[in-house]
Amino acid sequence: MNRAALLVLADGRFPAGGHAHSGGAEPAVATGRIRDAESLEDFCRGRLHTAGLVAAALAAAAAAGHDPLALDTAADTRTPVAALRDTARKLGRQMMRAARATWPSAELDALAAARPRGAHQPVVLGVAARSAGLEPLDAAYAALYETVSGPATATVRLLSLDPFDATAVLARLVPELDRVAATATATARRVAEEGVDVLPAASAPLLDISAQQHATRPARLFAS
């Protein structure tokens, strides 16, 4: 196991394209749902327990070696909004490019060939983690950290929020992130016996609606 690879995979400078996406923060700022550090924390907590849980479980299952094509289909069914499905696949394509250059593997090559338009990003993340010698729990942590750090970083730019305050938000969420990572990984272990339907399908309707609306905005700072 090469645990140090997790630092590379979770690094915001890893060229996986996440910097161009706000994780829903831009429309939330536009509608006043994110106004300051306190409301940012509420927003990130909501993402952590919904979209984050789903992404972490998918990533952990992929890192455990479960069929990535079945997981990709499961990700599709858990993403009801076209704008978010498109975003997940765009990020998956970019993650795939970065991962194949960093940790070349037959599993990444096979997934890239099967999904030339891109697999869902959490699935690619999980296969990348496996290729890097990481464990399913590591993949879950990487998915969850991206879920909350993306909006936090975007809000610094969107609101000129003090970056120290944004980092403090992430630090306060750590205990919950630990619990969600453990839950996601435990659920991923059940896929072998119960199939992909056992994976969580937590929803966040307001995030879905705002994502679809954001996709049609003529002027925006972030792609999503």
Biotite code that builds the C-alpha atoms (Angstrom):
import biotite.structure as struc

atoms = struc.array([
    struc.Atom([0.000, 0.000, 0.000], chain_id="A", res_id=1, res_name="MET", atom_name="CA", element="C"),
    struc.Atom([1.317, 3.413, -0.989], chain_id="A", res_id=2, res_name="ASN", atom_name="CA", element="C"),
    struc.Atom([-0.576, 5.730, 1.354], chain_id="A", res_id=3, res_name="ARG", atom_name="CA", element="C"),
    struc.Atom([1.449, 8.780, 0.266], chain_id="A", res_id=4, res_name="ALA", atom_name="CA", element="C"),
    struc.Atom([-0.277, 8.525, -3.135], chain_id="A", res_id=5, res_name="ALA", atom_name="CA", element="C"),
    struc.Atom([-3.421, 9.788, -1.410], chain_id="A", res_id=6, res_name="LEU", atom_name="CA", element="C"),
    struc.Atom([-1.710, 13.150, -0.947], chain_id="A", res_id=7, res_name="LEU", atom_name="CA", element="C"),
    struc.Atom([-1.182, 13.364, -4.700], chain_id="A", res_id=8, res_name="VAL", atom_name="CA", element="C"),
    struc.Atom([-4.719, 12.222, -5.563], chain_id="A", res_id=9, res_name="LEU", atom_name="CA", element="C"),
    struc.Atom([-6.405, 14.627, -3.132], chain_id="A", res_id=10, res_name="ALA", atom_name="CA", element="C"),
    struc.Atom([-4.131, 17.583, -3.907], chain_id="A", res_id=11, res_name="ASP", atom_name="CA", element="C"),
    struc.Atom([-6.086, 20.487, -5.366], chain_id="A", res_id=12, res_name="GLY", atom_name="CA", element="C"),
    struc.Atom([-3.256, 20.936, -7.872], chain_id="A", res_id=13, res_name="ARG", atom_name="CA", element="C"),
    struc.Atom([-3.701, 17.427, -9.283], chain_id="A", res_id=14, res_name="PHE", atom_name="CA", element="C"),
    struc.Atom([-4.757, 18.228, -12.874], chain_id="A", res_id=15, res_name="PRO", atom_name="CA", element="C"),
    struc.Atom([-8.182, 16.594, -12.733], chain_id="A", res_id=16, res_name="ALA", atom_name="CA", element="C"),
    struc.Atom([-10.179, 19.696, -13.690], chain_id="A", res_id=17, res_name="GLY", atom_name="CA", element="C"),
    struc.Atom([-11.899, 20.337, -10.378], chain_id="A", res_id=18, res_name="GLY", atom_name="CA", element="C"),
    struc.Atom([-10.674, 23.944, -10.197], chain_id="A", res_id=19, res_name="HIS", atom_name="CA", element="C"),
    struc.Atom([-13.160, 24.903, -12.934], chain_id="A", res_id=20, res_name="ALA", atom_name="CA", element="C"),
    struc.Atom([-16.157, 23.696, -10.922], chain_id="A", res_id=21, res_name="HIS", atom_name="CA", element="C"),
    struc.Atom([-17.749, 25.153, -7.806], chain_id="A", res_id=22, res_name="SER", atom_name="CA", element="C"),
    struc.Atom([-19.708, 22.113, -6.639], chain_id="A", res_id=23, res_name="GLY", atom_name="CA", element="C"),
    struc.Atom([-22.903, 24.148, -6.622], chain_id="A", res_id=24, res_name="GLY", atom_name="CA", element="C"),
    struc.Atom([-21.418, 27.063, -4.690], chain_id="A", res_id=25, res_name="ALA", atom_name="CA", element="C"),
    struc.Atom([-21.759, 29.616, -7.487], chain_id="A", res_id=26, res_name="GLU", atom_name="CA", element="C"),
    struc.Atom([-25.561, 29.338, -7.820], chain_id="A", res_id=27, res_name="PRO", atom_name="CA", element="C"),
    struc.Atom([-25.837, 29.137, -4.023], chain_id="A", res_id=28, res_name="ALA", atom_name="CA", element="C"),
    struc.Atom([-23.935, 32.419, -3.707], chain_id="A", res_id=29, res_name="VAL", atom_name="CA", element="C"),
    struc.Atom([-26.064, 33.982, -6.450], chain_id="A", res_id=30, res_name="ALA", atom_name="CA", element="C"),
    struc.Atom([-29.283, 33.134, -4.592], chain_id="A", res_id=31, res_name="THR", atom_name="CA", element="C"),
    struc.Atom([-27.946, 34.132, -1.160], chain_id="A", res_id=32, res_name="GLY", atom_name="CA", element="C"),
    struc.Atom([-27.827, 30.627, 0.292], chain_id="A", res_id=33, res_name="ARG", atom_name="CA", element="C"),
    struc.Atom([-24.091, 31.077, 0.852], chain_id="A", res_id=34, res_name="ILE", atom_name="CA", element="C"),
    struc.Atom([-23.334, 34.487, 2.360], chain_id="A", res_id=35, res_name="ARG", atom_name="CA", element="C"),
    struc.Atom([-20.521, 33.896, 4.831], chain_id="A", res_id=36, res_name="ASP", atom_name="CA", element="C"),
    struc.Atom([-18.498, 31.189, 6.565], chain_id="A", res_id=37, res_name="ALA", atom_name="CA", element="C"),
    struc.Atom([-21.457, 29.972, 8.607], chain_id="A", res_id=38, res_name="GLU", atom_name="CA", element="C"),
    struc.Atom([-23.713, 29.460, 5.601], chain_id="A", res_id=39, res_name="SER", atom_name="CA", element="C"),
    struc.Atom([-20.814, 27.914, 3.667], chain_id="A", res_id=40, res_name="LEU", atom_name="CA", element="C"),
    struc.Atom([-20.446, 25.367, 6.441], chain_id="A", res_id=41, res_name="GLU", atom_name="CA", element="C"),
    struc.Atom([-24.155, 24.513, 6.240], chain_id="A", res_id=42, res_name="ASP", atom_name="CA", element="C"),
    struc.Atom([-23.887, 24.131, 2.470], chain_id="A", res_id=43, res_name="PHE", atom_name="CA", element="C"),
    struc.Atom([-20.818, 21.895, 2.655], chain_id="A", res_id=44, res_name="CYS", atom_name="CA", element="C"),
    struc.Atom([-22.398, 19.771, 5.389], chain_id="A", res_id=45, res_name="ARG", atom_name="CA", element="C"),
    struc.Atom([-25.416, 19.198, 3.170], chain_id="A", res_id=46, res_name="GLY", atom_name="CA", element="C"),
    struc.Atom([-23.214, 18.151, 0.254], chain_id="A", res_id=47, res_name="ARG", atom_name="CA", element="C"),
    struc.Atom([-21.147, 15.895, 2.496], chain_id="A", res_id=48, res_name="LEU", atom_name="CA", element="C"),
    struc.Atom([-24.142, 13.827, 3.604], chain_id="A", res_id=49, res_name="HIS", atom_name="CA", element="C"),
    struc.Atom([-25.809, 13.622, 0.174], chain_id="A", res_id=50, res_name="THR", atom_name="CA", element="C"),
    struc.Atom([-23.693, 13.943, -2.984], chain_id="A", res_id=51, res_name="ALA", atom_name="CA", element="C"),
    struc.Atom([-20.553, 13.272, -0.958], chain_id="A", res_id=52, res_name="GLY", atom_name="CA", element="C"),
    struc.Atom([-21.828, 10.040, 0.546], chain_id="A", res_id=53, res_name="LEU", atom_name="CA", element="C"),
    struc.Atom([-22.886, 8.746, -2.873], chain_id="A", res_id=54, res_name="VAL", atom_name="CA", element="C"),
    struc.Atom([-19.572, 9.703, -4.505], chain_id="A", res_id=55, res_name="ALA", atom_name="CA", element="C"),
    struc.Atom([-17.532, 8.214, -1.669], chain_id="A", res_id=56, res_name="ALA", atom_name="CA", element="C"),
    struc.Atom([-19.358, 4.893, -1.814], chain_id="A", res_id=57, res_name="ALA", atom_name="CA", element="C"),
    struc.Atom([-18.942, 4.670, -5.596], chain_id="A", res_id=58, res_name="LEU", atom_name="CA", element="C"),
    struc.Atom([-15.239, 5.513, -5.313], chain_id="A", res_id=59, res_name="ALA", atom_name="CA", element="C"),
    struc.Atom([-14.692, 2.995, -2.513], chain_id="A", res_id=60, res_name="ALA", atom_name="CA", element="C"),
    struc.Atom([-16.477, 0.266, -4.477], chain_id="A", res_id=61, res_name="ALA", atom_name="CA", element="C"),
    struc.Atom([-14.367, 0.974, -7.567], chain_id="A", res_id=62, res_name="ALA", atom_name="CA", element="C"),
    struc.Atom([-11.192, 0.960, -5.480], chain_id="A", res_id=63, res_name="ALA", atom_name="CA", element="C"),
    struc.Atom([-12.236, -2.421, -4.084], chain_id="A", res_id=64, res_name="ALA", atom_name="CA", element="C"),
    struc.Atom([-12.222, -3.826, -7.606], chain_id="A", res_id=65, res_name="GLY", atom_name="CA", element="C"),
    struc.Atom([-15.955, -4.045, -8.317], chain_id="A", res_id=66, res_name="HIS", atom_name="CA", element="C"),
    struc.Atom([-17.077, -3.750, -11.945], chain_id="A", res_id=67, res_name="ASP", atom_name="CA", element="C"),
    struc.Atom([-16.569, -0.077, -12.881], chain_id="A", res_id=68, res_name="PRO", atom_name="CA", element="C"),
    struc.Atom([-19.114, -0.275, -15.714], chain_id="A", res_id=69, res_name="LEU", atom_name="CA", element="C"),
    struc.Atom([-21.813, -1.465, -13.323], chain_id="A", res_id=70, res_name="ALA", atom_name="CA", element="C"),
    struc.Atom([-20.785, 1.279, -10.918], chain_id="A", res_id=71, res_name="LEU", atom_name="CA", element="C"),
    struc.Atom([-20.926, 3.842, -13.715], chain_id="A", res_id=72, res_name="ASP", atom_name="CA", element="C"),
    struc.Atom([-24.497, 2.777, -14.508], chain_id="A", res_id=73, res_name="THR", atom_name="CA", element="C"),
    struc.Atom([-25.308, 3.033, -10.802], chain_id="A", res_id=74, res_name="ALA", atom_name="CA", element="C"),
    struc.Atom([-23.854, 6.545, -10.767], chain_id="A", res_id=75, res_name="ALA", atom_name="CA", element="C"),
    struc.Atom([-26.060, 7.487, -13.721], chain_id="A", res_id=76, res_name="ASP", atom_name="CA", element="C"),
    struc.Atom([-29.215, 6.340, -11.947], chain_id="A", res_id=77, res_name="THR", atom_name="CA", element="C"),
    struc.Atom([-28.216, 8.328, -8.868], chain_id="A", res_id=78, res_name="ARG", atom_name="CA", element="C"),
    struc.Atom([-27.737, 11.525, -10.887], chain_id="A", res_id=79, res_name="THR", atom_name="CA", element="C"),
    struc.Atom([-31.191, 12.529, -12.155], chain_id="A", res_id=80, res_name="PRO", atom_name="CA", element="C"),
    struc.Atom([-30.170, 15.916, -13.585], chain_id="A", res_id=81, res_name="VAL", atom_name="CA", element="C"),
    struc.Atom([-28.584, 16.044, -17.040], chain_id="A", res_id=82, res_name="ALA", atom_name="CA", element="C"),
    struc.Atom([-26.303, 18.958, -16.127], chain_id="A", res_id=83, res_name="ALA", atom_name="CA", element="C"),
    struc.Atom([-24.760, 16.994, -13.262], chain_id="A", res_id=84, res_name="LEU", atom_name="CA", element="C"),
    struc.Atom([-24.379, 13.835, -15.341], chain_id="A", res_id=85, res_name="ARG", atom_name="CA", element="C"),
    struc.Atom([-22.561, 15.857, -18.002], chain_id="A", res_id=86, res_name="ASP", atom_name="CA", element="C"),
    struc.Atom([-20.342, 17.467, -15.371], chain_id="A", res_id=87, res_name="THR", atom_name="CA", element="C"),
    struc.Atom([-19.532, 14.116, -13.754], chain_id="A", res_id=88, res_name="ALA", atom_name="CA", element="C"),
    struc.Atom([-18.451, 12.664, -17.096], chain_id="A", res_id=89, res_name="ARG", atom_name="CA", element="C"),
    struc.Atom([-16.404, 15.721, -18.071], chain_id="A", res_id=90, res_name="LYS", atom_name="CA", element="C"),
    struc.Atom([-14.597, 15.530, -14.749], chain_id="A", res_id=91, res_name="LEU", atom_name="CA", element="C"),
    struc.Atom([-14.237, 11.791, -15.243], chain_id="A", res_id=92, res_name="GLY", atom_name="CA", element="C"),
    struc.Atom([-12.523, 12.317, -18.586], chain_id="A", res_id=93, res_name="ARG", atom_name="CA", element="C"),
    struc.Atom([-10.080, 14.790, -17.078], chain_id="A", res_id=94, res_name="GLN", atom_name="CA", element="C"),
    struc.Atom([-9.455, 12.565, -14.063], chain_id="A", res_id=95, res_name="MET", atom_name="CA", element="C"),
    struc.Atom([-8.826, 9.670, -16.436], chain_id="A", res_id=96, res_name="MET", atom_name="CA", element="C"),
    struc.Atom([-6.210, 11.631, -18.393], chain_id="A", res_id=97, res_name="ARG", atom_name="CA", element="C"),
    struc.Atom([-4.406, 12.636, -15.206], chain_id="A", res_id=98, res_name="ALA", atom_name="CA", element="C"),
    struc.Atom([-4.627, 9.186, -13.635], chain_id="A", res_id=99, res_name="ALA", atom_name="CA", element="C"),
    struc.Atom([-3.378, 7.297, -16.701], chain_id="A", res_id=100, res_name="ARG", atom_name="CA", element="C"),
    struc.Atom([-0.392, 9.617, -16.914], chain_id="A", res_id=101, res_name="ALA", atom_name="CA", element="C"),
    struc.Atom([0.340, 9.269, -13.198], chain_id="A", res_id=102, res_name="THR", atom_name="CA", element="C"),
    struc.Atom([-0.526, 5.638, -12.395], chain_id="A", res_id=103, res_name="TRP", atom_name="CA", element="C"),
    struc.Atom([-0.808, 3.719, -15.694], chain_id="A", res_id=104, res_name="PRO", atom_name="CA", element="C"),
    struc.Atom([-2.815, 0.502, -15.382], chain_id="A", res_id=105, res_name="SER", atom_name="CA", element="C"),
    struc.Atom([-4.754, -1.980, -17.485], chain_id="A", res_id=106, res_name="ALA", atom_name="CA", element="C"),
    struc.Atom([-7.888, -1.229, -15.448], chain_id="A", res_id=107, res_name="GLU", atom_name="CA", element="C"),
    struc.Atom([-7.769, 2.465, -16.284], chain_id="A", res_id=108, res_name="LEU", atom_name="CA", element="C"),
    struc.Atom([-7.110, 1.647, -19.935], chain_id="A", res_id=109, res_name="ASP", atom_name="CA", element="C"),
    struc.Atom([-10.082, -0.721, -20.052], chain_id="A", res_id=110, res_name="ALA", atom_name="CA", element="C"),
    struc.Atom([-12.437, 1.818, -18.479], chain_id="A", res_id=111, res_name="LEU", atom_name="CA", element="C"),
    struc.Atom([-11.250, 4.555, -20.829], chain_id="A", res_id=112, res_name="ALA", atom_name="CA", element="C"),
    struc.Atom([-11.886, 2.296, -23.823], chain_id="A", res_id=113, res_name="ALA", atom_name="CA", element="C"),
    struc.Atom([-15.345, 1.317, -22.583], chain_id="A", res_id=114, res_name="ALA", atom_name="CA", element="C"),
    struc.Atom([-16.373, 4.874, -21.759], chain_id="A", res_id=115, res_name="ARG", atom_name="CA", element="C"),
    struc.Atom([-14.653, 7.115, -24.358], chain_id="A", res_id=116, res_name="PRO", atom_name="CA", element="C"),
    struc.Atom([-16.959, 10.032, -23.448], chain_id="A", res_id=117, res_name="ARG", atom_name="CA", element="C"),
    struc.Atom([-16.005, 9.653, -19.813], chain_id="A", res_id=118, res_name="GLY", atom_name="CA", element="C"),
    struc.Atom([-17.149, 7.586, -16.864], chain_id="A", res_id=119, res_name="ALA", atom_name="CA", element="C"),
    struc.Atom([-18.529, 9.281, -13.765], chain_id="A", res_id=120, res_name="HIS", atom_name="CA", element="C"),
    struc.Atom([-15.741, 10.980, -11.870], chain_id="A", res_id=121, res_name="GLN", atom_name="CA", element="C"),
    struc.Atom([-16.124, 9.051, -8.563], chain_id="A", res_id=122, res_name="PRO", atom_name="CA", element="C"),
    struc.Atom([-15.814, 5.758, -10.439], chain_id="A", res_id=123, res_name="VAL", atom_name="CA", element="C"),
    struc.Atom([-12.675, 6.924, -12.236], chain_id="A", res_id=124, res_name="VAL", atom_name="CA", element="C"),
    struc.Atom([-11.353, 8.223, -8.927], chain_id="A", res_id=125, res_name="LEU", atom_name="CA", element="C"),
    struc.Atom([-11.822, 4.813, -7.353], chain_id="A", res_id=126, res_name="GLY", atom_name="CA", element="C"),
    struc.Atom([-10.069, 2.984, -10.186], chain_id="A", res_id=127, res_name="VAL", atom_name="CA", element="C"),
    struc.Atom([-7.270, 5.561, -10.045], chain_id="A", res_id=128, res_name="ALA", atom_name="CA", element="C"),
    struc.Atom([-6.911, 4.989, -6.302], chain_id="A", res_id=129, res_name="ALA", atom_name="CA", element="C"),
    struc.Atom([-6.716, 1.239, -6.907], chain_id="A", res_id=130, res_name="ARG", atom_name="CA", element="C"),
    struc.Atom([-4.073, 1.788, -9.585], chain_id="A", res_id=131, res_name="SER", atom_name="CA", element="C"),
    struc.Atom([-2.098, 3.927, -7.133], chain_id="A", res_id=132, res_name="ALA", atom_name="CA", element="C"),
    struc.Atom([-2.111, 1.137, -4.544], chain_id="A", res_id=133, res_name="GLY", atom_name="CA", element="C"),
    struc.Atom([-4.635, 2.820, -2.256], chain_id="A", res_id=134, res_name="LEU", atom_name="CA", element="C"),
    struc.Atom([-7.424, 1.275, -0.208], chain_id="A", res_id=135, res_name="GLU", atom_name="CA", element="C"),
    struc.Atom([-11.195, 1.803, -0.614], chain_id="A", res_id=136, res_name="PRO", atom_name="CA", element="C"),
    struc.Atom([-11.242, 4.015, 2.488], chain_id="A", res_id=137, res_name="LEU", atom_name="CA", element="C"),
    struc.Atom([-8.595, 6.232, 0.894], chain_id="A", res_id=138, res_name="ASP", atom_name="CA", element="C"),
    struc.Atom([-10.756, 6.620, -2.220], chain_id="A", res_id=139, res_name="ALA", atom_name="CA", element="C"),
    struc.Atom([-13.740, 7.527, -0.046], chain_id="A", res_id=140, res_name="ALA", atom_name="CA", element="C"),
    struc.Atom([-11.710, 10.207, 1.726], chain_id="A", res_id=141, res_name="TYR", atom_name="CA", element="C"),
    struc.Atom([-10.497, 11.664, -1.566], chain_id="A", res_id=142, res_name="ALA", atom_name="CA", element="C"),
    struc.Atom([-14.061, 11.848, -2.914], chain_id="A", res_id=143, res_name="ALA", atom_name="CA", element="C"),
    struc.Atom([-15.398, 13.451, 0.250], chain_id="A", res_id=144, res_name="LEU", atom_name="CA", element="C"),
    struc.Atom([-12.611, 15.981, 0.541], chain_id="A", res_id=145, res_name="TYR", atom_name="CA", element="C"),
    struc.Atom([-13.261, 17.107, -3.023], chain_id="A", res_id=146, res_name="GLU", atom_name="CA", element="C"),
    struc.Atom([-16.980, 17.363, -2.239], chain_id="A", res_id=147, res_name="THR", atom_name="CA", element="C"),
    struc.Atom([-16.413, 19.993, 0.443], chain_id="A", res_id=148, res_name="VAL", atom_name="CA", element="C"),
    struc.Atom([-13.127, 21.616, -0.553], chain_id="A", res_id=149, res_name="SER", atom_name="CA", element="C"),
    struc.Atom([-14.388, 22.540, -4.022], chain_id="A", res_id=150, res_name="GLY", atom_name="CA", element="C"),
    struc.Atom([-17.235, 24.752, -2.763], chain_id="A", res_id=151, res_name="PRO", atom_name="CA", element="C"),
    struc.Atom([-15.023, 26.202, -0.027], chain_id="A", res_id=152, res_name="ALA", atom_name="CA", element="C"),
    struc.Atom([-12.329, 27.225, -2.498], chain_id="A", res_id=153, res_name="THR", atom_name="CA", element="C"),
    struc.Atom([-14.894, 28.589, -4.943], chain_id="A", res_id=154, res_name="ALA", atom_name="CA", element="C"),
    struc.Atom([-16.558, 30.683, -2.249], chain_id="A", res_id=155, res_name="THR", atom_name="CA", element="C"),
    struc.Atom([-13.256, 32.354, -1.459], chain_id="A", res_id=156, res_name="VAL", atom_name="CA", element="C"),
    struc.Atom([-13.239, 33.622, -5.044], chain_id="A", res_id=157, res_name="ARG", atom_name="CA", element="C"),
    struc.Atom([-16.961, 34.324, -5.320], chain_id="A", res_id=158, res_name="LEU", atom_name="CA", element="C"),
    struc.Atom([-17.391, 36.230, -2.043], chain_id="A", res_id=159, res_name="LEU", atom_name="CA", element="C"),
    struc.Atom([-13.808, 37.264, -1.321], chain_id="A", res_id=160, res_name="SER", atom_name="CA", element="C"),
    struc.Atom([-14.234, 35.162, 1.795], chain_id="A", res_id=161, res_name="LEU", atom_name="CA", element="C"),
    struc.Atom([-11.186, 35.065, 4.036], chain_id="A", res_id=162, res_name="ASP", atom_name="CA", element="C"),
    struc.Atom([-9.367, 31.831, 3.074], chain_id="A", res_id=163, res_name="PRO", atom_name="CA", element="C"),
    struc.Atom([-8.573, 31.239, 6.745], chain_id="A", res_id=164, res_name="PHE", atom_name="CA", element="C"),
    struc.Atom([-12.315, 31.163, 7.455], chain_id="A", res_id=165, res_name="ASP", atom_name="CA", element="C"),
    struc.Atom([-12.917, 28.765, 4.561], chain_id="A", res_id=166, res_name="ALA", atom_name="CA", element="C"),
    struc.Atom([-10.190, 26.437, 5.827], chain_id="A", res_id=167, res_name="THR", atom_name="CA", element="C"),
    struc.Atom([-11.666, 26.559, 9.319], chain_id="A", res_id=168, res_name="ALA", atom_name="CA", element="C"),
    struc.Atom([-14.983, 25.418, 7.841], chain_id="A", res_id=169, res_name="VAL", atom_name="CA", element="C"),
    struc.Atom([-13.270, 22.342, 6.399], chain_id="A", res_id=170, res_name="LEU", atom_name="CA", element="C"),
    struc.Atom([-11.551, 21.632, 9.706], chain_id="A", res_id=171, res_name="ALA", atom_name="CA", element="C"),
    struc.Atom([-14.852, 21.746, 11.600], chain_id="A", res_id=172, res_name="ARG", atom_name="CA", element="C"),
    struc.Atom([-16.325, 19.212, 9.173], chain_id="A", res_id=173, res_name="LEU", atom_name="CA", element="C"),
    struc.Atom([-13.537, 16.667, 9.736], chain_id="A", res_id=174, res_name="VAL", atom_name="CA", element="C"),
    struc.Atom([-15.366, 14.528, 12.355], chain_id="A", res_id=175, res_name="PRO", atom_name="CA", element="C"),
    struc.Atom([-18.390, 14.229, 10.074], chain_id="A", res_id=176, res_name="GLU", atom_name="CA", element="C"),
    struc.Atom([-16.166, 13.503, 7.097], chain_id="A", res_id=177, res_name="LEU", atom_name="CA", element="C"),
    struc.Atom([-14.588, 10.644, 9.060], chain_id="A", res_id=178, res_name="ASP", atom_name="CA", element="C"),
    struc.Atom([-18.013, 9.153, 9.814], chain_id="A", res_id=179, res_name="ARG", atom_name="CA", element="C"),
    struc.Atom([-19.279, 9.461, 6.247], chain_id="A", res_id=180, res_name="VAL", atom_name="CA", element="C"),
    struc.Atom([-16.082, 7.903, 4.872], chain_id="A", res_id=181, res_name="ALA", atom_name="CA", element="C"),
    struc.Atom([-16.500, 4.930, 7.213], chain_id="A", res_id=182, res_name="ALA", atom_name="CA", element="C"),
    struc.Atom([-20.165, 4.525, 6.251], chain_id="A", res_id=183, res_name="THR", atom_name="CA", element="C"),
    struc.Atom([-19.415, 4.747, 2.532], chain_id="A", res_id=184, res_name="ALA", atom_name="CA", element="C"),
    struc.Atom([-16.627, 2.175, 2.765], chain_id="A", res_id=185, res_name="THR", atom_name="CA", element="C"),
    struc.Atom([-18.699, -0.235, 4.836], chain_id="A", res_id=186, res_name="ALA", atom_name="CA", element="C"),
    struc.Atom([-21.498, -0.027, 2.279], chain_id="A", res_id=187, res_name="THR", atom_name="CA", element="C"),
    struc.Atom([-19.069, -0.584, -0.600], chain_id="A", res_id=188, res_name="ALA", atom_name="CA", element="C"),
    struc.Atom([-17.982, -3.855, 1.038], chain_id="A", res_id=189, res_name="ARG", atom_name="CA", element="C"),
    struc.Atom([-21.535, -5.162, 0.660], chain_id="A", res_id=190, res_name="ARG", atom_name="CA", element="C"),
    struc.Atom([-21.536, -4.782, -3.132], chain_id="A", res_id=191, res_name="VAL", atom_name="CA", element="C"),
    struc.Atom([-19.922, -8.201, -3.636], chain_id="A", res_id=192, res_name="ALA", atom_name="CA", element="C"),
    struc.Atom([-22.898, -9.981, -2.048], chain_id="A", res_id=193, res_name="GLU", atom_name="CA", element="C"),
    struc.Atom([-25.774, -7.549, -2.579], chain_id="A", res_id=194, res_name="GLU", atom_name="CA", element="C"),
    struc.Atom([-24.920, -5.793, -5.844], chain_id="A", res_id=195, res_name="GLY", atom_name="CA", element="C"),
    struc.Atom([-24.688, -2.099, -6.660], chain_id="A", res_id=196, res_name="VAL", atom_name="CA", element="C"),
    struc.Atom([-28.251, -1.410, -5.509], chain_id="A", res_id=197, res_name="ASP", atom_name="CA", element="C"),
    struc.Atom([-26.957, -1.473, -1.933], chain_id="A", res_id=198, res_name="VAL", atom_name="CA", element="C"),
    struc.Atom([-24.969, 1.714, -2.547], chain_id="A", res_id=199, res_name="LEU", atom_name="CA", element="C"),
    struc.Atom([-26.478, 4.924, -1.107], chain_id="A", res_id=200, res_name="PRO", atom_name="CA", element="C"),
    struc.Atom([-28.723, 7.064, -3.267], chain_id="A", res_id=201, res_name="ALA", atom_name="CA", element="C"),
    struc.Atom([-29.006, 10.158, -1.080], chain_id="A", res_id=202, res_name="ALA", atom_name="CA", element="C"),
    struc.Atom([-30.552, 13.084, -2.934], chain_id="A", res_id=203, res_name="SER", atom_name="CA", element="C"),
    struc.Atom([-30.217, 16.860, -2.756], chain_id="A", res_id=204, res_name="ALA", atom_name="CA", element="C"),
    struc.Atom([-33.080, 18.255, -4.881], chain_id="A", res_id=205, res_name="PRO", atom_name="CA", element="C"),
    struc.Atom([-32.108, 21.887, -4.423], chain_id="A", res_id=206, res_name="LEU", atom_name="CA", element="C"),
    struc.Atom([-28.588, 21.163, -5.642], chain_id="A", res_id=207, res_name="LEU", atom_name="CA", element="C"),
    struc.Atom([-30.055, 19.331, -8.644], chain_id="A", res_id=208, res_name="ASP", atom_name="CA", element="C"),
    struc.Atom([-32.360, 22.208, -9.553], chain_id="A", res_id=209, res_name="ILE", atom_name="CA", element="C"),
    struc.Atom([-29.699, 24.873, -9.139], chain_id="A", res_id=210, res_name="SER", atom_name="CA", element="C"),
    struc.Atom([-27.214, 22.836, -11.203], chain_id="A", res_id=211, res_name="ALA", atom_name="CA", element="C"),
    struc.Atom([-29.626, 22.632, -14.125], chain_id="A", res_id=212, res_name="GLN", atom_name="CA", element="C"),
    struc.Atom([-30.376, 26.350, -13.892], chain_id="A", res_id=213, res_name="GLN", atom_name="CA", element="C"),
    struc.Atom([-26.682, 27.205, -13.643], chain_id="A", res_id=214, res_name="HIS", atom_name="CA", element="C"),
    struc.Atom([-25.966, 25.300, -16.848], chain_id="A", res_id=215, res_name="ALA", atom_name="CA", element="C"),
    struc.Atom([-28.179, 27.744, -18.783], chain_id="A", res_id=216, res_name="THR", atom_name="CA", element="C"),
    struc.Atom([-26.758, 30.949, -17.333], chain_id="A", res_id=217, res_name="ARG", atom_name="CA", element="C"),
    struc.Atom([-25.094, 33.069, -20.050], chain_id="A", res_id=218, res_name="PRO", atom_name="CA", element="C"),
    struc.Atom([-22.412, 34.401, -17.691], chain_id="A", res_id=219, res_name="ALA", atom_name="CA", element="C"),
    struc.Atom([-20.761, 32.302, -15.010], chain_id="A", res_id=220, res_name="ARG", atom_name="CA", element="C"),
    struc.Atom([-17.379, 32.029, -13.368], chain_id="A", res_id=221, res_name="LEU", atom_name="CA", element="C"),
    struc.Atom([-17.457, 28.252, -12.888], chain_id="A", res_id=222, res_name="PHE", atom_name="CA", element="C"),
    struc.Atom([-18.573, 25.480, -15.210], chain_id="A", res_id=223, res_name="ALA", atom_name="CA", element="C"),
    struc.Atom([-20.832, 24.001, -12.533], chain_id="A", res_id=224, res_name="SER", atom_name="CA", element="C"),
])
